[in-house]
Amino acid sequence: MDFGGMMTTQNVDEIDQRKKLLRKEAKKNRAEAYEHNPDAAERLCKRLFEAIPLPAQAVVSAYWPLGDELDPMPLLQTLYDKGFKPVLPVMLGAGKPLIFRSWAPGDALDDAGFGTKEPGVDKQELEPDILFVPLLAFDRAGYRLGYGGGFYDRTLDKLRAKKAVTAIGVAYAGQEMPTVIRGPYDQPLNYIVTEQEVIVSPDSISH
């Protein structure tokens, strides 16, 4: 992605520092939402299928839930049951886009460190058409506050250069912020789905 010098290194550093401060607030908000919404995963799944048309048999990625992240695995199970092709992300190292390998209920997964798990090298590598993306916070413009590694932004940039993909943020309603600080490399989501509603990004048509 080439931004033609639109932002200086100082600008980017300032954005990064502001994001670090915002993450502390976002983590607190998510922890509170987790405590108050034990049935969020089931409610979110219902909202999703009511509001978002998903192409049949698409390759669909989710993530292995960590801590108080909203658990996408009930959703992935439902997608599997409906004939979609689920995949889970695999990290190749800092600064590199994710790859994705096939997953089915009951599959053994490798320990990927930091409490997460991923399919092993024996599983088929596929490029997702739909990505369910974790986040710390979101806004109604379709932007997310991530963890700072840039994995999903790099991945979406790479995939969108090849084909049309749909990125769907998975969150508790309590993770919403009025505005998420954006950097020059931040990729917009097409939708955010919570236990309360589905939010359509203004950029969803152009991506």
matplotlib code that plots the C-alpha trace (Angstrom):
import matplotlib.pyplot as plt

x = [0.0, 1.5, 0.3, 2.7, 4.1, 0.7, 1.8, 5.2, 6.9, 6.2, 2.4, 2.4, 4.3, 1.8, -1.1, 0.6, 1.0, -2.6, -3.7, -1.7, -3.6, -6.9, -6.2, -6.2, -9.8, -10.9, -9.6, -11.6, -14.7, -14.4, -13.8, -17.0, -19.0, -17.7, -18.9, -22.4, -23.1, -22.5, -24.9, -23.4, -22.0, -25.4, -27.1, -24.5, -24.9, -28.6, -28.1, -25.5, -27.6, -30.6, -28.7, -25.7, -26.0, -23.2, -22.4, -22.9, -19.8, -17.5, -14.2, -14.8, -12.2, -12.6, -10.0, -9.2, -10.7, -8.3, -9.4, -12.5, -12.7, -16.2, -16.0, -16.6, -16.5, -20.3, -20.5, -17.8, -19.6, -22.9, -21.1, -19.6, -23.0, -24.4, -21.8, -19.3, -15.5, -14.0, -10.4, -8.3, -5.4, -1.8, 0.9, 4.1, 6.0, 6.0, 5.3, 3.9, 0.3, -1.6, -2.2, -5.3, -5.7, -8.8, -10.6, -13.4, -15.0, -12.9, -9.7, -6.5, -4.8, -1.2, -0.2, 0.8, 1.9, 0.2, -2.7, -3.8, -4.1, -3.9, -4.2, -1.1, 0.9, -1.1, -4.3, -5.1, -4.2, -7.0, -7.6, -10.8, -13.7, -15.1, -13.1, -14.5, -12.0, -11.2, -10.9, -10.5, -12.9, -14.8, -16.7, -19.6, -17.4, -16.2, -12.8, -11.3, -8.7, -6.6, -3.7, -0.9, 0.6, -1.0, -1.6, -5.2, -4.5, -1.7, -3.8, -6.8, -4.6, -3.0, -6.4, -8.2, -5.5, -6.5, -10.3, -13.4, -13.4, -15.8, -14.3, -16.7, -15.7, -16.8, -17.5, -19.7, -21.9, -20.0, -16.8, -18.1, -16.3, -17.4, -14.3, -11.4, -8.0, -7.0, -3.5, -2.6, -2.5, -5.8, -8.2, -11.9, -14.4, -17.5, -19.6, -19.4, -21.7, -22.5, -25.0, -27.3, -27.1, -25.2, -23.6, -22.9, -19.7, -20.0, -17.0, -18.6, -19.6, -16.1, -14.3]
y = [0.0, 3.3, 6.5, 8.7, 10.4, 11.6, 11.2, 11.8, 9.4, 11.8, 11.7, 7.9, 7.8, 10.2, 8.0, 4.9, 6.6, 7.7, 4.2, 2.8, 5.0, 4.2, 0.4, 0.7, 2.1, -0.4, -3.4, -2.2, -1.7, -5.2, -6.9, -5.3, -6.3, -9.9, -10.1, -8.8, -10.7, -14.5, -15.3, -12.8, -15.4, -17.0, -13.7, -12.4, -15.5, -14.9, -11.2, -12.1, -14.5, -12.2, -9.2, -10.1, -12.1, -14.6, -16.4, -20.1, -22.3, -19.3, -19.7, -18.1, -17.3, -16.6, -16.5, -18.6, -16.6, -15.2, -14.1, -11.9, -11.7, -12.5, -16.2, -16.7, -20.5, -21.0, -18.9, -20.9, -24.2, -22.9, -21.9, -25.3, -26.9, -24.7, -25.8, -23.0, -23.7, -22.5, -21.6, -20.3, -17.8, -18.8, -16.3, -16.4, -13.8, -10.1, -7.8, -10.5, -11.1, -14.0, -17.2, -19.4, -23.2, -25.3, -26.2, -28.5, -29.3, -31.7, -31.0, -31.1, -27.7, -26.6, -24.3, -21.0, -19.2, -16.4, -18.8, -19.1, -22.2, -22.8, -25.6, -27.5, -27.8, -30.9, -28.7, -27.1, -23.5, -21.4, -17.6, -16.5, -14.7, -13.5, -12.7, -12.4, -10.1, -9.6, -6.1, -4.0, -1.2, 0.0, 3.0, 3.3, 4.4, 0.8, 1.2, -1.0, -0.6, -3.7, -5.0, -3.1, -5.9, -4.9, -8.5, -8.0, -4.7, -6.3, -9.3, -7.4, -5.1, -8.2, -10.0, -6.9, -6.3, -9.7, -10.0, -8.7, -9.9, -9.0, -8.1, -8.3, -7.1, -9.3, -7.3, -6.6, -3.6, -2.1, -2.0, 0.9, 4.2, 7.5, 7.6, 5.1, 6.7, 5.8, 5.4, 5.4, 1.6, 0.9, -1.2, -0.5, -3.2, -3.9, -4.7, -4.9, -7.5, -7.4, -9.1, -6.2, -5.2, -5.3, -2.1, -1.5, 0.5, 3.5, 2.0, -1.4, -0.7, 0.4, -2.6]
z = [0.0, -1.0, 0.7, -1.2, 1.8, 3.0, 6.6, 8.2, 10.6, 13.4, 12.6, 12.6, 15.9, 17.5, 16.3, 17.7, 21.1, 21.2, 20.3, 23.2, 25.6, 24.1, 24.4, 28.2, 28.1, 25.5, 27.5, 30.5, 28.4, 26.9, 30.3, 31.6, 28.5, 28.9, 32.5, 31.7, 28.4, 28.9, 26.0, 23.6, 21.2, 20.6, 20.3, 17.8, 15.7, 15.3, 14.4, 11.8, 9.8, 9.9, 8.6, 6.4, 3.2, 3.1, -0.2, 0.0, 0.5, 1.0, 2.8, 6.2, 8.8, 12.5, 15.3, 18.4, 21.3, 24.0, 27.5, 27.3, 23.5, 22.2, 21.3, 17.6, 17.7, 18.0, 14.9, 13.1, 14.1, 12.6, 9.4, 9.2, 9.7, 6.9, 4.4, 4.5, 4.6, 7.9, 8.3, 11.2, 11.0, 11.2, 12.1, 10.1, 12.2, 13.1, 10.2, 8.0, 6.8, 8.2, 6.2, 6.8, 7.1, 7.1, 10.3, 11.2, 14.6, 16.6, 14.7, 16.8, 16.9, 17.5, 20.3, 18.6, 21.8, 23.8, 24.5, 20.9, 18.7, 15.0, 12.5, 11.7, 8.4, 7.4, 6.9, 3.6, 3.1, 1.8, 1.2, 3.0, 1.3, 4.6, 7.7, 11.2, 12.9, 16.6, 18.0, 21.2, 20.1, 17.0, 15.7, 13.3, 10.5, 10.4, 11.9, 14.6, 17.3, 17.2, 19.4, 17.7, 15.6, 12.4, 11.3, 10.1, 8.4, 6.4, 5.7, 4.5, 2.3, 0.7, 0.1, -1.1, -3.8, -5.2, -4.8, -3.0, 0.6, 3.4, 6.8, 9.8, 13.2, 16.1, 19.3, 22.3, 21.9, 24.9, 22.9, 20.7, 20.9, 19.2, 17.1, 16.7, 16.0, 12.5, 11.1, 7.4, 7.1, 9.0, 6.9, 7.2, 8.2, 6.0, 9.1, 12.8, 14.4, 18.2, 20.4, 19.9, 16.2, 12.9, 11.8, 8.1, 7.4, 5.1, 3.2, 2.8, -0.8, -1.9, -0.4]

ax = plt.figure().add_subplot(projection="3d")
ax.plot(x, y, z, "-o")
ax.set_aspect("equal")
plt.show()
